[in-house]
Structures are given as C-alpha cells and as structure tokens.
C-alpha cells in the first residue's frame, strides 16, 4: 500500500437503502474489508509491531482476535458447534494469546485462518432470518442472528479504529 491510498482489497460500499439483513451484512463486509486494507502491503514484522507498552496490541493480533470472534459468534453461538477448551490462539494459560503470542506467529497462516473463519461465518448465515436464535445461549440468554450481526459490526468498527492508529505507527498511512 502506498501513501496515496492505492489498495488491492476491494471494499464494498454499503447501500443507503436496503432490507435489514442485506444492510447489516453489507456493513459487516465493509468492516471486514477495512481491517484487511489496514494490513495490506505490510511485512510480517510490521504486522507484529506493538503500539505502546503495556499494550500488546498489533495489527496481526487484531486479525487473530477477529478470527476468534468470527468463530465464537457464528460457529459456536449461532450454530452450536463445540468450543473445546482452547480457542484458535488462546489457551487457559494464555487467555490473550491472540494478542500476546504474535512474536513468532506465521502472519500468512493467521490471515488464512481469519479468512477461513469469515467464510464459515458467511456460510452459517445463509438462508437465516435475523430472528434466528443461536443454538447456544450466551450467559444463559438467547442470542439472535440480528444481535450477532450488530455486535460484529461494532466489534470490527472498534478494532478498525485501533488498526488506524497502528497502521499510522507502522508507516504513516492514514485514512479509510
């Protein structure tokens, strides 16, 4: 990526008018693509660059975290898949492993995992209405697909703000 904001990642613009599910899905896709853009053109070492101590925040950590979040909400909560005792990157010994354990992580593999979780999330939502209740409750309460989609938009939007600052730290690139 260059400082003139030339990018290869296609980012769909959400429509100004649409039904609920296409609108929510479009905004989620927009934010997924925004995170990909923030990471575009960087080396593995640049993706691992931390913000400021004591934070362990890095662009690669954000990608790993969002892979965990995609898996949790769409596969575990919505579809009811078994979670296992560990996540993709965290364990009981390293509960923040998605962020903390990036120093020797394989960035290319981690991006592939993230994209795989996104593909699984898209497949999980196919044909479902926003009122669909997840098969696994969260904290004893039912969760609808509508709530999951809104939450995922919020999750990406918040972390894309972090990604803006991290990318600027890495090479000075700013913008959407």
Secondary structure as UniProt FT lines:
FT   TURN            3..4
FT   HELIX           20..39
FT   TURN            40..41
FT   HELIX           44..48
FT   TURN            53..54
FT   HELIX           59..70
FT   HELIX           71..78
FT   TURN            95..96
FT   HELIX           97..100
FT   TURN            103..104
FT   HELIX           107..125
FT   TURN            126..127
FT   TURN            130..131
FT   TURN            139..140
FT   HELIX           145..171
//
